[in-house]
Amino acid sequence: MALSLSPQLGRMAVVVAAISGALVLCACGESRASGPQEQAQQGQQQGQRPGGQARLPEVRVVTVRAQSVGTHTDLPGRLAAHRVADVRPRVGGIIQKRLFKEGSYVKAGQALYQLDDAPYVAALESARAQLASAQAALAKAKADLLRYKPLVAANAISQQEYDSAVATQRSAEASVKAAHAAIKSAQINVNYSRITAPISGYIGQSYVSEGALVTAGDANKLATIQQTHPMYVNVTQSANEVMQLKQDVADGKRQLVDGAMQVGIKFENGKEYPHKGSLLFADLTVNESTGQVTLRAEIPNPDNVLLPGLYVRVGLPQGDIGNAFLVPQQAITRGKQDVALIVDEQGQMQLRMVTVGGQQGAYWIVTGGLQDGDKVIVDGTMIAGMSGAKQVQTREWTPPGAAAPAAPGANAASNAGAAPAGADAAAKPGAAAQ
């Protein structure tokens, strides 16, 4: 339904009417001063129809169709490695050799540094010697107990002597077990003298060189390994926006897509990353200092293009808006009250107050003020207004770069360079609006 003009738009209409009146008076004055032949020539030059009837001014329109429009918001994000592990020594010693190339890909368990293992090898040999001694003591204790058993039965020895032999055997058995444990511990230290990669991934620079002394529990790391396929992207969004989205979903204004929500990222130069990711979770806590919520998505990185710490723009889905219209941005005048011009069935221009609910490329998502089949003027409004004509003729608006006009009912375009499904042809070129 057409609404009344605001005071500001009313003043603009008065100015346009005044200009149009002046042009008409000038044309009348020139007609009186000229002969019939000159008037006919002027009429042809001014685009009049045969017989002196002026041609209707032409405007470019799109016929909008109600549809479900997917919305998203662009948020800042930082890339982070899927896994990060610092390489640290588990035993102390002098680094004898670095066994990897900085910046290369290493596998879990791959040797990275070799420490001087001489002290640990010596400790292992000592543990083995202790085991041999404990085994010999156990053998003697078993033999003594075997001899004492018939003697205590014949009362040849006291019960106390027999009990002492039993305790000696059990102590020898415990010593053997302790020796075995000492060997395992010594062997572990020998193995730890060869520092290996805790995870698979790309290893950075080495912070130590051959000859450096390292100790177990040292706060200084030797190197860092990062898994970069897939990658995490950490995003922050206003808590108010998150709450509004939840409210819109609860009210039925938006519908969330079932399953994992796909996200896309763009680099600072505007180039879009070809692989899509998925949203993993949204933090349940709002940052008190910023009022934002942290979200995390996972992005594949098979070609190792993405780097940890890189700043990106993340396209985050915000659900689908039902019964919405996609209108070219130049067709909507934004302000305190958004307005659009339409052509009615009589070919007359009318002003409509509209509600813009978002943006999709070069189109506004209009959620109110339009009806299915409305012809929204995209181009030619100024010429039509200055002509003073009550009616206009319409021509189909073609998006910049499009090869041919979109057919009515076509599906929505995913980019700004093509017309969406809601922007259909208004009328055949050159035909007057009915």
KAMOKA-V157229 format. One record per pair of residues at least 12 apart in sequence whose ideal C-beta (glycine too) atoms are under 6 Angstrom apart, sorted by the first residue. I is the first residue (numbers start at 1). J is the second residue. Records with the same first field share a line. If there is no record, write none. Layout:
I->J, J
//
This chain:
2->350
3->353
16->385
20->386, 388
56->389, 391, 392, 393, 432
57->383, 384, 387, 389, 392
58->380, 393, 395
59->377, 380, 384, 392, 394
60->378, 379, 380, 395, 397
61->343, 375, 377, 394, 426
62->376, 378, 397, 423
63->375, 424, 426
64->325, 370, 374, 376, 422
65->372, 422
66->323, 372
67->421, 422
68->320, 322
69->321, 324, 365
70->320
71->318, 321, 358
72->315, 316, 317, 318
73->316, 318
74->313, 315
75->235, 237, 314, 316
77->233, 235, 312, 314
78->234
79->231, 233, 306, 308, 310
80->232, 234, 308
81->226, 227, 228, 308
82->227, 230
83->199, 227
84->226
85->198, 199, 225
86->221, 224
87->222, 223
88->221
89->195, 214, 216
90->192, 216
91->189, 192, 193, 216
92->215, 216
93->115, 116, 193
94->116, 213
95->113, 208, 210, 212
96->114, 116
97->114
98->113, 206
99->111, 112
100->112
102->205, 206
105->202
106->197, 203
107->200
108->197, 199, 200
109->196
110->197
111->194, 196
112->195, 197
113->195
114->194
115->193
117->190, 193
120->189, 190, 193
121->190
123->186
124->186, 187, 190
127->182, 183, 186
128->183
130->179
131->179, 183
134->175, 176, 179
135->176
137->172
138->172, 173, 176
141->168, 169, 172
142->169
144->165
145->165, 169
148->162, 165
197->225
199->225
201->225, 226, 227
202->226
203->223, 225
204->224
206->223
207->222
208->222
226->308
228->301, 304
229->301, 302
230->298, 299, 300, 301
231->299, 301, 306
232->296
233->297, 299, 314
234->296
235->295, 314
236->292, 294
237->293
238->292
239->286, 291, 293
242->293
245->318
254->319, 321
255->319, 320
256->319
260->278
261->279, 317
262->276, 278
263->277, 279, 297, 314, 316
264->276, 315
265->312, 314
266->313
275->300
277->297, 298, 299
278->298
279->297
280->296, 298
281->296
282->295
321->357
324->365, 367
325->366, 370, 422
326->363, 420, 422, 423
327->364, 366, 376
328->363, 378
329->362, 364
331->376, 378
332->364
337->353
338->354, 356
339->351, 353
340->352, 354, 376
341->377, 381
342->374, 375, 376
343->375, 394, 433
345->434
347->391, 392, 432, 433
348->391
352->369
353->369
354->366, 369
355->367, 368, 369
361->415, 416
362->416
363->420
375->426
378->397
393->432
394->426, 427, 433
395->429
396->425, 426
399->418, 419
401->417
405->425
406->419
408->424, 425
//
